[in-house]
Amino acid sequence: MSRPTLYVAVTNHGFGHATRAAAVAAAVKAQWPEVDLVMATTAPQWLLDEYLPIEYEYRPVAFDIGIIQPDSLRMDLAATLAKLRDIQAHQPETVAAEAAYLKQREVDLVLADIPPLATAIAHAADIPCWMMSNFGWDFIYRDLGPEFTAIADWIGDCFGQCDHLFRLPFHEPMAAFPTVEDVGLTGGTPRYEPDDLKTQWQLQTPQSRTVLLTFGGLSLQSIPYHHLAQFPDWQFLTFDRDAPELPNLFKVPRQGFRPVDVMPLCSRVVSKPGFSTFSEACRLNLPIITITRNDFAEGPVLVNGMQDHSWHRVLTPEEFFNGEWEFLRQPLHPPRRTQAIAKHGNEQIATAIVNYLASVT
């Protein structure tokens, strides 16, 4: 009998989709080590390795584009639309080629986060397609203007073929999906003791004045690092390799460390709106300071959901880029809801996958 095989297709946009999908894949392997994993994504393999320190097959293929961005806050809509139309025009060839691979590889289930063509690829191979996300790309594109309407309709039709959606917190309605199951927060778990990291990196500042600055895989065009000079007795952590050399800014080594690993050292995280950062911070009860982003439909949804469940401050871009960063000294706002948010999304999704694979293999 062949080994159960799970194929995880990850949207070609940023790092957050890859890290949360990898966290769920790791939970699947933890529950059933015999499952073979195929990670189908153009996200860098080193990133997957940080969340999946186990054997898996890396398949560097892309079935969507997300939004083409020069950095974490700017979008190239003309290039995005052109690429989407190209993907749509080549759908038959893409679906046929990848469905042939699924059959050859004897894949039992596709889990997608959240390339629309995954449904057609899975069904062409006669297997189900499950999805996980807090938004659909039809929701994002429909907000970008009438020139994206036809693309959004096409993508909504693709999502309408999804066999089961695991809807993550901080979500839009996701009305295109016929079968929806709400689940808890996903993400990684810290792998190190905070005191061990502080000793290793010779960090002396207390947690109350230690801040993580993280803006995703694309970073920002121009983080105003010069404001850090106003906080000489604070410690700032960053994964930005291009950040300047400052006495109170520590560049965390990329290999072997993830943002979630250093969150326990910090009293707050300063971030752009991003599901994976928000989710991992909320799983650790770490307060969030974020920038509003109203040109990307997911942004207000994320920020609104985060305010319900996390201590927080919400900044305008003007406050972040041109202010004096007094927000670091100002009090945080409490969560708007008193009921705790569920934090076991990895396990919920993994259990459903393992139960299904056990029933068909």
PADO-452584 format. One record per residue (C-alpha): residue number from 1; residue in one letter; chain; y negated, x, z negated. Coordinates in steps of 0.1 Angstrom, whole numbers. Example, Ala and Ser with C-alpha at 12.3 -4.5 7.8 and 13.67 -1.06 7.14 Angstrom:
% residues 2
<pt resi="1" resn="a" chain="A" Y="45" X="123" Z="-78"/>
<pt resi="2" resn="s" chain="A" Y="11" X="137" Z="-71"/>
This chain:
% residues 361
<pt resi="1" resn="m" chain="A" Y="0" X="0" Z="0"/>
<pt resi="2" resn="s" chain="A" Y="-35" X="13" Z="9"/>
<pt resi="3" resn="r" chain="A" Y="-60" X="20" Z="-18"/>
<pt resi="4" resn="p" chain="A" Y="-87" X="-6" Z="-24"/>
<pt resi="5" resn="t" chain="A" Y="-118" X="4" Z="-4"/>
<pt resi="6" resn="l" chain="A" Y="-154" X="-6" Z="-11"/>
<pt resi="7" resn="y" chain="A" Y="-181" X="1" Z="15"/>
<pt resi="8" resn="v" chain="A" Y="-217" X="2" Z="1"/>
<pt resi="9" resn="a" chain="A" Y="-244" X="-2" Z="27"/>
<pt resi="10" resn="v" chain="A" Y="-279" X="8" Z="14"/>
<pt resi="11" resn="t" chain="A" Y="-312" X="-1" Z="30"/>
<pt resi="12" resn="n" chain="A" Y="-330" X="28" Z="47"/>
<pt resi="13" resn="h" chain="A" Y="-362" X="26" Z="25"/>
<pt resi="14" resn="g" chain="A" Y="-371" X="49" Z="-4"/>
<pt resi="15" resn="f" chain="A" Y="-348" X="60" Z="-32"/>
<pt resi="16" resn="g" chain="A" Y="-346" X="29" Z="-54"/>
<pt resi="17" resn="h" chain="A" Y="-321" X="10" Z="-34"/>
<pt resi="18" resn="a" chain="A" Y="-298" X="40" Z="-32"/>
<pt resi="19" resn="t" chain="A" Y="-299" X="48" Z="-70"/>
<pt resi="20" resn="r" chain="A" Y="-293" X="12" Z="-81"/>
<pt resi="21" resn="a" chain="A" Y="-264" X="8" Z="-56"/>
<pt resi="22" resn="a" chain="A" Y="-249" X="41" Z="-67"/>
<pt resi="23" resn="a" chain="A" Y="-252" X="30" Z="-103"/>
<pt resi="24" resn="v" chain="A" Y="-232" X="-1" Z="-95"/>
<pt resi="25" resn="a" chain="A" Y="-207" X="19" Z="-75"/>
<pt resi="26" resn="a" chain="A" Y="-202" X="42" Z="-104"/>
<pt resi="27" resn="a" chain="A" Y="-195" X="12" Z="-126"/>
<pt resi="28" resn="v" chain="A" Y="-168" X="1" Z="-101"/>
<pt resi="29" resn="k" chain="A" Y="-151" X="35" Z="-103"/>
<pt resi="30" resn="a" chain="A" Y="-153" X="34" Z="-141"/>
<pt resi="31" resn="q" chain="A" Y="-135" X="1" Z="-142"/>
<pt resi="32" resn="w" chain="A" Y="-109" X="10" Z="-115"/>
<pt resi="33" resn="p" chain="A" Y="-108" X="47" Z="-106"/>
<pt resi="34" resn="e" chain="A" Y="-84" X="41" Z="-77"/>
<pt resi="35" resn="v" chain="A" Y="-111" X="24" Z="-56"/>
<pt resi="36" resn="d" chain="A" Y="-122" X="44" Z="-26"/>
<pt resi="37" resn="l" chain="A" Y="-160" X="44" Z="-22"/>
<pt resi="38" resn="v" chain="A" Y="-179" X="47" Z="11"/>
<pt resi="39" resn="m" chain="A" Y="-216" X="51" Z="6"/>
<pt resi="40" resn="a" chain="A" Y="-233" X="42" Z="39"/>
<pt resi="41" resn="t" chain="A" Y="-269" X="54" Z="37"/>
<pt resi="42" resn="t" chain="A" Y="-293" X="80" Z="50"/>
<pt resi="43" resn="a" chain="A" Y="-306" X="86" Z="14"/>
<pt resi="44" resn="p" chain="A" Y="-300" X="123" Z="6"/>
<pt resi="45" resn="q" chain="A" Y="-265" X="130" Z="-7"/>
<pt resi="46" resn="w" chain="A" Y="-280" X="150" Z="-36"/>
<pt resi="47" resn="l" chain="A" Y="-296" X="118" Z="-48"/>
<pt resi="48" resn="l" chain="A" Y="-263" X="99" Z="-47"/>
<pt resi="49" resn="d" chain="A" Y="-246" X="128" Z="-65"/>
<pt resi="50" resn="e" chain="A" Y="-269" X="124" Z="-95"/>
<pt resi="51" resn="y" chain="A" Y="-257" X="88" Z="-100"/>
<pt resi="52" resn="l" chain="A" Y="-222" X="93" Z="-86"/>
<pt resi="53" resn="p" chain="A" Y="-207" X="125" Z="-100"/>
<pt resi="54" resn="i" chain="A" Y="-173" X="114" Z="-87"/>
<pt resi="55" resn="e" chain="A" Y="-155" X="115" Z="-54"/>
<pt resi="56" resn="y" chain="A" Y="-169" X="93" Z="-26"/>
<pt resi="57" resn="e" chain="A" Y="-173" X="94" Z="11"/>
<pt resi="58" resn="y" chain="A" Y="-208" X="99" Z="23"/>
<pt resi="59" resn="r" chain="A" Y="-215" X="82" Z="56"/>
<pt resi="60" resn="p" chain="A" Y="-251" X="89" Z="68"/>
<pt resi="61" resn="v" chain="A" Y="-258" X="58" Z="89"/>
<pt resi="62" resn="a" chain="A" Y="-288" X="34" Z="88"/>
<pt resi="63" resn="f" chain="A" Y="-289" X="-2" Z="99"/>
<pt resi="64" resn="d" chain="A" Y="-325" X="-10" Z="89"/>
<pt resi="65" resn="i" chain="A" Y="-359" X="7" Z="83"/>
<pt resi="66" resn="g" chain="A" Y="-376" X="-11" Z="55"/>
<pt resi="67" resn="i" chain="A" Y="-412" X="-1" Z="58"/>
<pt resi="68" resn="i" chain="A" Y="-423" X="31" Z="74"/>
<pt resi="69" resn="q" chain="A" Y="-446" X="48" Z="49"/>
<pt resi="70" resn="p" chain="A" Y="-464" X="82" Z="49"/>
<pt resi="71" resn="d" chain="A" Y="-464" X="79" Z="11"/>
<pt resi="72" resn="s" chain="A" Y="-456" X="55" Z="-17"/>
<pt resi="73" resn="l" chain="A" Y="-486" X="32" Z="-12"/>
<pt resi="74" resn="r" chain="A" Y="-495" X="33" Z="25"/>
<pt resi="75" resn="m" chain="A" Y="-476" X="15" Z="53"/>
<pt resi="76" resn="d" chain="A" Y="-474" X="21" Z="91"/>
<pt resi="77" resn="l" chain="A" Y="-470" X="-15" Z="102"/>
<pt resi="78" resn="a" chain="A" Y="-471" X="-8" Z="140"/>
<pt resi="79" resn="a" chain="A" Y="-443" X="18" Z="138"/>
<pt resi="80" resn="t" chain="A" Y="-423" X="-5" Z="115"/>
<pt resi="81" resn="l" chain="A" Y="-425" X="-34" Z="139"/>
<pt resi="82" resn="a" chain="A" Y="-416" X="-13" Z="169"/>
<pt resi="83" resn="k" chain="A" Y="-385" X="1" Z="150"/>
<pt resi="84" resn="l" chain="A" Y="-374" X="-33" Z="139"/>
<pt resi="85" resn="r" chain="A" Y="-375" X="-47" Z="174"/>
<pt resi="86" resn="d" chain="A" Y="-355" X="-17" Z="185"/>
<pt resi="87" resn="i" chain="A" Y="-329" X="-24" Z="158"/>
<pt resi="88" resn="q" chain="A" Y="-327" X="-60" Z="168"/>
<pt resi="89" resn="a" chain="A" Y="-323" X="-51" Z="205"/>
<pt resi="90" resn="h" chain="A" Y="-294" X="-28" Z="197"/>
<pt resi="91" resn="q" chain="A" Y="-277" X="-52" Z="173"/>
<pt resi="92" resn="p" chain="A" Y="-245" X="-58" Z="194"/>
<pt resi="93" resn="e" chain="A" Y="-237" X="-21" Z="198"/>
<pt resi="94" resn="t" chain="A" Y="-245" X="-13" Z="162"/>
<pt resi="95" resn="v" chain="A" Y="-223" X="-41" Z="149"/>
<pt resi="96" resn="a" chain="A" Y="-194" X="-33" Z="172"/>
<pt resi="97" resn="a" chain="A" Y="-194" X="4" Z="163"/>
<pt resi="98" resn="e" chain="A" Y="-196" X="0" Z="126"/>
<pt resi="99" resn="a" chain="A" Y="-171" X="-29" Z="125"/>
<pt resi="100" resn="a" chain="A" Y="-146" X="-6" Z="143"/>
<pt resi="101" resn="y" chain="A" Y="-152" X="20" Z="116"/>
<pt resi="102" resn="l" chain="A" Y="-146" X="-6" Z="88"/>
<pt resi="103" resn="k" chain="A" Y="-113" X="-16" Z="104"/>
<pt resi="104" resn="q" chain="A" Y="-102" X="20" Z="109"/>
<pt resi="105" resn="r" chain="A" Y="-111" X="28" Z="73"/>
<pt resi="106" resn="e" chain="A" Y="-93" X="-4" Z="61"/>
<pt resi="107" resn="v" chain="A" Y="-124" X="-15" Z="41"/>
<pt resi="108" resn="d" chain="A" Y="-118" X="-45" Z="19"/>
<pt resi="109" resn="l" chain="A" Y="-153" X="-55" Z="9"/>
<pt resi="110" resn="v" chain="A" Y="-189" X="-47" Z="19"/>
<pt resi="111" resn="l" chain="A" Y="-216" X="-45" Z="-8"/>
<pt resi="112" resn="a" chain="A" Y="-250" X="-43" Z="8"/>
<pt resi="113" resn="d" chain="A" Y="-284" X="-35" Z="-8"/>
<pt resi="114" resn="i" chain="A" Y="-298" X="-49" Z="14"/>
<pt resi="115" resn="p" chain="A" Y="-296" X="-41" Z="52"/>
<pt resi="116" resn="p" chain="A" Y="-295" X="-75" Z="70"/>
<pt resi="117" resn="l" chain="A" Y="-270" X="-64" Z="97"/>
<pt resi="118" resn="a" chain="A" Y="-244" X="-57" Z="70"/>
<pt resi="119" resn="t" chain="A" Y="-234" X="-94" Z="72"/>
<pt resi="120" resn="a" chain="A" Y="-227" X="-92" Z="109"/>
<pt resi="121" resn="i" chain="A" Y="-209" X="-59" Z="106"/>
<pt resi="122" resn="a" chain="A" Y="-186" X="-71" Z="78"/>
<pt resi="123" resn="h" chain="A" Y="-177" X="-104" Z="95"/>
<pt resi="124" resn="a" chain="A" Y="-170" X="-86" Z="128"/>
<pt resi="125" resn="a" chain="A" Y="-144" X="-67" Z="108"/>
<pt resi="126" resn="d" chain="A" Y="-131" X="-99" Z="92"/>
<pt resi="127" resn="i" chain="A" Y="-141" X="-90" Z="57"/>
<pt resi="128" resn="p" chain="A" Y="-167" X="-105" Z="33"/>
<pt resi="129" resn="c" chain="A" Y="-202" X="-92" Z="28"/>
<pt resi="130" resn="w" chain="A" Y="-217" X="-94" Z="-7"/>
<pt resi="131" resn="m" chain="A" Y="-253" X="-83" Z="-14"/>
<pt resi="132" resn="m" chain="A" Y="-274" X="-73" Z="-43"/>
<pt resi="133" resn="s" chain="A" Y="-312" X="-72" Z="-45"/>
<pt resi="134" resn="n" chain="A" Y="-343" X="-87" Z="-61"/>
<pt resi="135" resn="f" chain="A" Y="-358" X="-95" Z="-27"/>
<pt resi="136" resn="g" chain="A" Y="-349" X="-100" Z="10"/>
<pt resi="137" resn="w" chain="A" Y="-366" X="-82" Z="39"/>
<pt resi="138" resn="d" chain="A" Y="-374" X="-116" Z="54"/>
<pt resi="139" resn="f" chain="A" Y="-397" X="-122" Z="24"/>
<pt resi="140" resn="i" chain="A" Y="-414" X="-88" Z="29"/>
<pt resi="141" resn="y" chain="A" Y="-419" X="-90" Z="66"/>
<pt resi="142" resn="r" chain="A" Y="-431" X="-126" Z="66"/>
<pt resi="143" resn="d" chain="A" Y="-460" X="-116" Z="44"/>
<pt resi="144" resn="l" chain="A" Y="-472" X="-89" Z="69"/>
<pt resi="145" resn="g" chain="A" Y="-486" X="-112" Z="95"/>
<pt resi="146" resn="p" chain="A" Y="-476" X="-135" Z="123"/>
<pt resi="147" resn="e" chain="A" Y="-464" X="-107" Z="145"/>
<pt resi="148" resn="f" chain="A" Y="-436" X="-102" Z="121"/>
<pt resi="149" resn="t" chain="A" Y="-425" X="-139" Z="120"/>
<pt resi="150" resn="a" chain="A" Y="-398" X="-136" Z="147"/>
<pt resi="151" resn="i" chain="A" Y="-383" X="-106" Z="129"/>
<pt resi="152" resn="a" chain="A" Y="-384" X="-124" Z="96"/>
<pt resi="153" resn="d" chain="A" Y="-366" X="-154" Z="111"/>
<pt resi="154" resn="w" chain="A" Y="-339" X="-131" Z="126"/>
<pt resi="155" resn="i" chain="A" Y="-334" X="-114" Z="93"/>
<pt resi="156" resn="g" chain="A" Y="-333" X="-147" Z="74"/>
<pt resi="157" resn="d" chain="A" Y="-305" X="-158" Z="97"/>
<pt resi="158" resn="c" chain="A" Y="-286" X="-126" Z="89"/>
<pt resi="159" resn="f" chain="A" Y="-290" X="-132" Z="52"/>
<pt resi="160" resn="g" chain="A" Y="-278" X="-168" Z="57"/>
<pt resi="161" resn="q" chain="A" Y="-244" X="-153" Z="65"/>
<pt resi="162" resn="c" chain="A" Y="-241" X="-135" Z="32"/>
<pt resi="163" resn="d" chain="A" Y="-209" X="-145" Z="13"/>
<pt resi="164" resn="h" chain="A" Y="-224" X="-139" Z="-22"/>
<pt resi="165" resn="l" chain="A" Y="-257" X="-126" Z="-35"/>
<pt resi="166" resn="f" chain="A" Y="-261" X="-109" Z="-69"/>
<pt resi="167" resn="r" chain="A" Y="-298" X="-116" Z="-75"/>
<pt resi="168" resn="l" chain="A" Y="-314" X="-90" Z="-97"/>
<pt resi="169" resn="p" chain="A" Y="-342" X="-97" Z="-122"/>
<pt resi="170" resn="f" chain="A" Y="-379" X="-95" Z="-111"/>
<pt resi="171" resn="h" chain="A" Y="-369" X="-114" Z="-80"/>
<pt resi="172" resn="e" chain="A" Y="-384" X="-137" Z="-53"/>
<pt resi="173" resn="p" chain="A" Y="-365" X="-170" Z="-47"/>
<pt resi="174" resn="m" chain="A" Y="-343" X="-154" Z="-19"/>
<pt resi="175" resn="a" chain="A" Y="-339" X="-189" Z="-4"/>
<pt resi="176" resn="a" chain="A" Y="-321" X="-176" Z="27"/>
<pt resi="177" resn="f" chain="A" Y="-290" X="-168" Z="8"/>
<pt resi="178" resn="p" chain="A" Y="-264" X="-197" Z="5"/>
<pt resi="179" resn="t" chain="A" Y="-246" X="-185" Z="-27"/>
<pt resi="180" resn="v" chain="A" Y="-266" X="-168" Z="-55"/>
<pt resi="181" resn="e" chain="A" Y="-255" X="-154" Z="-88"/>
<pt resi="182" resn="d" chain="A" Y="-282" X="-141" Z="-112"/>
<pt resi="183" resn="v" chain="A" Y="-273" X="-108" Z="-130"/>
<pt resi="184" resn="g" chain="A" Y="-289" X="-84" Z="-154"/>
<pt resi="185" resn="l" chain="A" Y="-308" X="-52" Z="-150"/>
<pt resi="186" resn="t" chain="A" Y="-291" X="-23" Z="-131"/>
<pt resi="187" resn="g" chain="A" Y="-296" X="15" Z="-132"/>
<pt resi="188" resn="g" chain="A" Y="-285" X="47" Z="-147"/>
<pt resi="189" resn="t" chain="A" Y="-280" X="57" Z="-183"/>
<pt resi="190" resn="p" chain="A" Y="-295" X="89" Z="-199"/>
<pt resi="191" resn="r" chain="A" Y="-270" X="118" Z="-199"/>
<pt resi="192" resn="y" chain="A" Y="-287" X="141" Z="-224"/>
<pt resi="193" resn="e" chain="A" Y="-300" X="141" Z="-260"/>
<pt resi="194" resn="p" chain="A" Y="-338" X="142" Z="-261"/>
<pt resi="195" resn="d" chain="A" Y="-339" X="170" Z="-286"/>
<pt resi="196" resn="d" chain="A" Y="-316" X="191" Z="-264"/>
<pt resi="197" resn="l" chain="A" Y="-339" X="187" Z="-235"/>
<pt resi="198" resn="k" chain="A" Y="-370" X="195" Z="-256"/>
<pt resi="199" resn="t" chain="A" Y="-354" X="227" Z="-268"/>
<pt resi="200" resn="q" chain="A" Y="-342" X="237" Z="-233"/>
<pt resi="201" resn="w" chain="A" Y="-376" X="232" Z="-218"/>
<pt resi="202" resn="q" chain="A" Y="-396" X="244" Z="-249"/>
<pt resi="203" resn="l" chain="A" Y="-415" X="211" Z="-252"/>
<pt resi="204" resn="q" chain="A" Y="-433" X="207" Z="-285"/>
<pt resi="205" resn="t" chain="A" Y="-454" X="175" Z="-280"/>
<pt resi="206" resn="p" chain="A" Y="-442" X="144" Z="-299"/>
<pt resi="207" resn="q" chain="A" Y="-428" X="115" Z="-281"/>
<pt resi="208" resn="s" chain="A" Y="-459" X="94" Z="-288"/>
<pt resi="209" resn="r" chain="A" Y="-480" X="117" Z="-265"/>
<pt resi="210" resn="t" chain="A" Y="-454" X="124" Z="-238"/>
<pt resi="211" resn="v" chain="A" Y="-457" X="106" Z="-205"/>
<pt resi="212" resn="l" chain="A" Y="-435" X="104" Z="-174"/>
<pt resi="213" resn="l" chain="A" Y="-453" X="102" Z="-141"/>
<pt resi="214" resn="t" chain="A" Y="-430" X="90" Z="-114"/>
<pt resi="215" resn="f" chain="A" Y="-438" X="74" Z="-80"/>
<pt resi="216" resn="g" chain="A" Y="-405" X="73" Z="-62"/>
<pt resi="217" resn="g" chain="A" Y="-391" X="95" Z="-35"/>
<pt resi="218" resn="l" chain="A" Y="-421" X="93" Z="-13"/>
<pt resi="219" resn="s" chain="A" Y="-446" X="103" Z="-40"/>
<pt resi="220" resn="l" chain="A" Y="-483" X="95" Z="-36"/>
<pt resi="221" resn="q" chain="A" Y="-508" X="109" Z="-11"/>
<pt resi="222" resn="s" chain="A" Y="-530" X="123" Z="-39"/>
<pt resi="223" resn="i" chain="A" Y="-521" X="118" Z="-75"/>
<pt resi="224" resn="p" chain="A" Y="-553" X="126" Z="-95"/>
<pt resi="225" resn="y" chain="A" Y="-537" X="153" Z="-116"/>
<pt resi="226" resn="h" chain="A" Y="-572" X="167" Z="-126"/>
<pt resi="227" resn="h" chain="A" Y="-574" X="139" Z="-152"/>
<pt resi="228" resn="l" chain="A" Y="-547" X="155" Z="-172"/>
<pt resi="229" resn="a" chain="A" Y="-572" X="181" Z="-183"/>
<pt resi="230" resn="q" chain="A" Y="-587" X="155" Z="-206"/>
<pt resi="231" resn="f" chain="A" Y="-555" X="153" Z="-225"/>
<pt resi="232" resn="p" chain="A" Y="-547" X="189" Z="-236"/>
<pt resi="233" resn="d" chain="A" Y="-526" X="178" Z="-265"/>
<pt resi="234" resn="w" chain="A" Y="-505" X="155" Z="-244"/>
<pt resi="235" resn="q" chain="A" Y="-473" X="164" Z="-224"/>
<pt resi="236" resn="f" chain="A" Y="-468" X="150" Z="-189"/>
<pt resi="237" resn="l" chain="A" Y="-435" X="151" Z="-170"/>
<pt resi="238" resn="t" chain="A" Y="-431" X="149" Z="-132"/>
<pt resi="239" resn="f" chain="A" Y="-405" X="153" Z="-105"/>
<pt resi="240" resn="d" chain="A" Y="-432" X="161" Z="-79"/>
<pt resi="241" resn="r" chain="A" Y="-425" X="195" Z="-66"/>
<pt resi="242" resn="d" chain="A" Y="-460" X="197" Z="-50"/>
<pt resi="243" resn="a" chain="A" Y="-478" X="190" Z="-83"/>
<pt resi="244" resn="p" chain="A" Y="-503" X="217" Z="-94"/>
<pt resi="245" resn="e" chain="A" Y="-495" X="242" Z="-121"/>
<pt resi="246" resn="l" chain="A" Y="-511" X="228" Z="-153"/>
<pt resi="247" resn="p" chain="A" Y="-505" X="238" Z="-189"/>
<pt resi="248" resn="n" chain="A" Y="-496" X="202" Z="-200"/>
<pt resi="249" resn="l" chain="A" Y="-476" X="192" Z="-169"/>
<pt resi="250" resn="f" chain="A" Y="-439" X="201" Z="-168"/>
<pt resi="251" resn="k" chain="A" Y="-420" X="198" Z="-135"/>
<pt resi="252" resn="v" chain="A" Y="-385" X="185" Z="-143"/>
<pt resi="253" resn="p" chain="A" Y="-358" X="203" Z="-123"/>
<pt resi="254" resn="r" chain="A" Y="-346" X="180" Z="-96"/>
<pt resi="255" resn="q" chain="A" Y="-310" X="191" Z="-97"/>
<pt resi="256" resn="g" chain="A" Y="-291" X="176" Z="-126"/>
<pt resi="257" resn="f" chain="A" Y="-319" X="154" Z="-138"/>
<pt resi="258" resn="r" chain="A" Y="-331" X="119" Z="-130"/>
<pt resi="259" resn="p" chain="A" Y="-361" X="100" Z="-142"/>
<pt resi="260" resn="v" chain="A" Y="-339" X="79" Z="-165"/>
<pt resi="261" resn="d" chain="A" Y="-326" X="112" Z="-181"/>
<pt resi="262" resn="v" chain="A" Y="-361" X="121" Z="-193"/>
<pt resi="263" resn="m" chain="A" Y="-374" X="86" Z="-202"/>
<pt resi="264" resn="p" chain="A" Y="-361" X="89" Z="-238"/>
<pt resi="265" resn="l" chain="A" Y="-385" X="118" Z="-243"/>
<pt resi="266" resn="c" chain="A" Y="-415" X="96" Z="-235"/>
<pt resi="267" resn="s" chain="A" Y="-436" X="69" Z="-250"/>
<pt resi="268" resn="r" chain="A" Y="-444" X="53" Z="-217"/>
<pt resi="269" resn="v" chain="A" Y="-439" X="57" Z="-179"/>
<pt resi="270" resn="v" chain="A" Y="-467" X="56" Z="-154"/>
<pt resi="271" resn="s" chain="A" Y="-454" X="44" Z="-120"/>
<pt resi="272" resn="k" chain="A" Y="-461" X="24" Z="-89"/>
<pt resi="273" resn="p" chain="A" Y="-443" X="-9" Z="-87"/>
<pt resi="274" resn="g" chain="A" Y="-406" X="-2" Z="-81"/>
<pt resi="275" resn="f" chain="A" Y="-375" X="-21" Z="-92"/>
<pt resi="276" resn="s" chain="A" Y="-354" X="8" Z="-102"/>
<pt resi="277" resn="t" chain="A" Y="-380" X="25" Z="-123"/>
<pt resi="278" resn="f" chain="A" Y="-390" X="-8" Z="-140"/>
<pt resi="279" resn="s" chain="A" Y="-353" X="-17" Z="-145"/>
<pt resi="280" resn="e" chain="A" Y="-343" X="16" Z="-160"/>
<pt resi="281" resn="a" chain="A" Y="-374" X="17" Z="-182"/>
<pt resi="282" resn="c" chain="A" Y="-367" X="-19" Z="-194"/>
<pt resi="283" resn="r" chain="A" Y="-331" X="-10" Z="-202"/>
<pt resi="284" resn="l" chain="A" Y="-345" X="17" Z="-225"/>
<pt resi="285" resn="n" chain="A" Y="-373" X="-5" Z="-239"/>
<pt resi="286" resn="l" chain="A" Y="-398" X="21" Z="-226"/>
<pt resi="287" resn="p" chain="A" Y="-434" X="7" Z="-220"/>
<pt resi="288" resn="i" chain="A" Y="-446" X="7" Z="-184"/>
<pt resi="289" resn="i" chain="A" Y="-481" X="15" Z="-170"/>
<pt resi="290" resn="t" chain="A" Y="-482" X="5" Z="-134"/>
<pt resi="291" resn="i" chain="A" Y="-506" X="2" Z="-104"/>
<pt resi="292" resn="t" chain="A" Y="-511" X="-31" Z="-87"/>
<pt resi="293" resn="r" chain="A" Y="-499" X="-33" Z="-51"/>
<pt resi="294" resn="n" chain="A" Y="-508" X="-65" Z="-34"/>
<pt resi="295" resn="d" chain="A" Y="-502" X="-54" Z="3"/>
<pt resi="296" resn="f" chain="A" Y="-464" X="-54" Z="-3"/>
<pt resi="297" resn="a" chain="A" Y="-450" X="-88" Z="-11"/>
<pt resi="298" resn="e" chain="A" Y="-425" X="-74" Z="-37"/>
<pt resi="299" resn="g" chain="A" Y="-453" X="-57" Z="-57"/>
<pt resi="300" resn="p" chain="A" Y="-468" X="-88" Z="-74"/>
<pt resi="301" resn="v" chain="A" Y="-433" X="-102" Z="-81"/>
<pt resi="302" resn="l" chain="A" Y="-422" X="-69" Z="-98"/>
<pt resi="303" resn="v" chain="A" Y="-454" X="-66" Z="-118"/>
<pt resi="304" resn="n" chain="A" Y="-452" X="-102" Z="-129"/>
<pt resi="305" resn="g" chain="A" Y="-416" X="-99" Z="-140"/>
<pt resi="306" resn="m" chain="A" Y="-422" X="-66" Z="-157"/>
<pt resi="307" resn="q" chain="A" Y="-450" X="-82" Z="-178"/>
<pt resi="308" resn="d" chain="A" Y="-426" X="-108" Z="-190"/>
<pt resi="309" resn="h" chain="A" Y="-401" X="-83" Z="-205"/>
<pt resi="310" resn="s" chain="A" Y="-419" X="-50" Z="-212"/>
<pt resi="311" resn="w" chain="A" Y="-448" X="-36" Z="-232"/>
<pt resi="312" resn="h" chain="A" Y="-472" X="-27" Z="-205"/>
<pt resi="313" resn="r" chain="A" Y="-506" X="-21" Z="-189"/>
<pt resi="314" resn="v" chain="A" Y="-515" X="-31" Z="-153"/>
<pt resi="315" resn="l" chain="A" Y="-540" X="-10" Z="-135"/>
<pt resi="316" resn="t" chain="A" Y="-560" X="-15" Z="-104"/>
<pt resi="317" resn="p" chain="A" Y="-558" X="14" Z="-78"/>
<pt resi="318" resn="e" chain="A" Y="-595" X="21" Z="-87"/>
<pt resi="319" resn="e" chain="A" Y="-586" X="26" Z="-124"/>
<pt resi="320" resn="f" chain="A" Y="-558" X="49" Z="-115"/>
<pt resi="321" resn="f" chain="A" Y="-573" X="70" Z="-88"/>
<pt resi="322" resn="n" chain="A" Y="-610" X="71" Z="-98"/>
<pt resi="323" resn="g" chain="A" Y="-611" X="62" Z="-135"/>
<pt resi="324" resn="e" chain="A" Y="-609" X="86" Z="-165"/>
<pt resi="325" resn="w" chain="A" Y="-574" X="76" Z="-175"/>
<pt resi="326" resn="e" chain="A" Y="-585" X="61" Z="-207"/>
<pt resi="327" resn="f" chain="A" Y="-557" X="36" Z="-202"/>
<pt resi="328" resn="l" chain="A" Y="-534" X="62" Z="-219"/>
<pt resi="329" resn="r" chain="A" Y="-554" X="58" Z="-252"/>
<pt resi="330" resn="q" chain="A" Y="-557" X="20" Z="-249"/>
<pt resi="331" resn="p" chain="A" Y="-532" X="-3" Z="-266"/>
<pt resi="332" resn="l" chain="A" Y="-504" X="-17" Z="-246"/>
<pt resi="333" resn="h" chain="A" Y="-498" X="-54" Z="-240"/>
<pt resi="334" resn="p" chain="A" Y="-467" X="-70" Z="-255"/>
<pt resi="335" resn="p" chain="A" Y="-440" X="-87" Z="-234"/>
<pt resi="336" resn="r" chain="A" Y="-450" X="-123" Z="-225"/>
<pt resi="337" resn="r" chain="A" Y="-415" X="-136" Z="-233"/>
<pt resi="338" resn="t" chain="A" Y="-397" X="-132" Z="-265"/>
<pt resi="339" resn="q" chain="A" Y="-362" X="-136" Z="-251"/>
<pt resi="340" resn="a" chain="A" Y="-346" X="-103" Z="-242"/>
<pt resi="341" resn="i" chain="A" Y="-336" X="-97" Z="-206"/>
<pt resi="342" resn="a" chain="A" Y="-300" X="-90" Z="-198"/>
<pt resi="343" resn="k" chain="A" Y="-293" X="-53" Z="-193"/>
<pt resi="344" resn="h" chain="A" Y="-257" X="-53" Z="-181"/>
<pt resi="345" resn="g" chain="A" Y="-261" X="-59" Z="-143"/>
<pt resi="346" resn="n" chain="A" Y="-240" X="-28" Z="-134"/>
<pt resi="347" resn="e" chain="A" Y="-210" X="-41" Z="-153"/>
<pt resi="348" resn="q" chain="A" Y="-214" X="-77" Z="-141"/>
<pt resi="349" resn="i" chain="A" Y="-214" X="-68" Z="-104"/>
<pt resi="350" resn="a" chain="A" Y="-187" X="-42" Z="-108"/>
<pt resi="351" resn="t" chain="A" Y="-164" X="-66" Z="-126"/>
<pt resi="352" resn="a" chain="A" Y="-167" X="-92" Z="-98"/>
<pt resi="353" resn="i" chain="A" Y="-160" X="-65" Z="-72"/>
<pt resi="354" resn="v" chain="A" Y="-130" X="-51" Z="-91"/>
<pt resi="355" resn="n" chain="A" Y="-116" X="-86" Z="-96"/>
<pt resi="356" resn="y" chain="A" Y="-120" X="-94" Z="-59"/>
<pt resi="357" resn="l" chain="A" Y="-104" X="-61" Z="-48"/>
<pt resi="358" resn="a" chain="A" Y="-75" X="-66" Z="-71"/>
<pt resi="359" resn="s" chain="A" Y="-69" X="-100" Z="-55"/>
<pt resi="360" resn="v" chain="A" Y="-67" X="-87" Z="-20"/>
<pt resi="361" resn="t" chain="A" Y="-49" X="-53" Z="-23"/>
